Amino acid sequence: METEILLDSPDLPAVLADDSRCVDRIAYLWNAADVLPHYPVSTETVSELLRAGGGYDASVELLEQWARNRTVEGVGNRGGQFVWSARAIIGAMLLCDSWRRFMPMDRRHIHKLSAAELIEAQARLAGETGFEDLAVFDCNAICELLARCNDADMRRTFATAMKAKLRQLGVLDQ
């Protein structure tokens, strides 16, 4: 089962209401990551599932931040460690998808990328940025360009530039 089927499924609310359906729905993540299923799941394993199994850029640090801030619902705490249910894993996956946190050039998500995102993803693989003149723009300038732009493709370009700038400044994780 592909991630698109999960995320665009009209039965997603019903799936999220049923633990066993959540477990079934993400079984392909376990297979793709070559990990034996077990619940509850450690943050390290969730990162592995989302990265290897789903093609999402979900570091342990990001997932722990989401758990601490309750950005993802249903993450438990056992012995001072976060533990994840299938429902919480789906929640993290939905966030990764909506926040466009894809592994660079991952085949499962490459079709979702705009031209600017594709260029930036290729550059990131080389440890660079696709925006040569990024240093001359500050975050305020990029925010203003975003706010004033009526074209969806240009907004996506400016958003991609902002993410690159924030990575460059160390505000966003690499």
BELSUL-V270466 format. One record per residue. N is the residue number from 1. RES is the residue in one small letter. SS is DSSP state (a for helix, b for strand, c for the rest). Layout:
<<N/RES/SS> <N/RES/SS>>
//
This chain:
<<1/m/c> <2/e/c> <3/t/a> <4/e/a> <5/i/a> <6/l/a> <7/l/a> <8/d/c> <9/s/c> <10/p/c> <11/d/c> <12/l/a> <13/p/a> <14/a/a> <15/v/a> <16/l/a> <17/a/c> <18/d/c> <19/d/a> <20/s/a> <21/r/a> <22/c/a> <23/v/a> <24/d/a> <25/r/a> <26/i/c> <27/a/a> <28/y/a> <29/l/a> <30/w/a> <31/n/a> <32/a/a> <33/a/a> <34/d/c> <35/v/c> <36/l/c> <37/p/c> <38/h/c> <39/y/c> <40/p/c> <41/v/b> <42/s/b> <43/t/a> <44/e/a> <45/t/a> <46/v/a> <47/s/a> <48/e/a> <49/l/a> <50/l/a> <51/r/a> <52/a/a> <53/g/a> <54/g/c> <55/g/c> <56/y/b> <57/d/c> <58/a/c> <59/s/c> <60/v/a> <61/e/a> <62/l/a> <63/l/a> <64/e/a> <65/q/a> <66/w/a> <67/a/a> <68/r/a> <69/n/c> <70/r/c> <71/t/c> <72/v/c> <73/e/c> <74/g/c> <75/v/c> <76/g/b> <77/n/b> <78/r/b> <79/g/c> <80/g/c> <81/q/b> <82/f/b> <83/v/b> <84/w/b> <85/s/c> <86/a/a> <87/r/a> <88/a/a> <89/i/a> <90/i/a> <91/g/a> <92/a/a> <93/m/a> <94/l/a> <95/l/a> <96/c/a> <97/d/a> <98/s/a> <99/w/c> <100/r/c> <101/r/c> <102/f/b> <103/m/c> <104/p/c> <105/m/c> <106/d/c> <107/r/c> <108/r/c> <109/h/c> <110/i/a> <111/h/a> <112/k/a> <113/l/c> <114/s/c> <115/a/a> <116/a/a> <117/e/a> <118/l/a> <119/i/a> <120/e/a> <121/a/a> <122/q/a> <123/a/a> <124/r/a> <125/l/a> <126/a/c> <127/g/c> <128/e/c> <129/t/c> <130/g/c> <131/f/c> <132/e/c> <133/d/c> <134/l/a> <135/a/a> <136/v/a> <137/f/c> <138/d/c> <139/c/a> <140/n/a> <141/a/a> <142/i/a> <143/c/a> <144/e/a> <145/l/a> <146/l/a> <147/a/a> <148/r/a> <149/c/c> <150/n/c> <151/d/c> <152/a/a> <153/d/a> <154/m/a> <155/r/a> <156/r/a> <157/t/a> <158/f/a> <159/a/a> <160/t/a> <161/a/a> <162/m/a> <163/k/a> <164/a/a> <165/k/a> <166/l/a> <167/r/a> <168/q/a> <169/l/c> <170/g/c> <171/v/c> <172/l/c> <173/d/c> <174/q/c>>
//
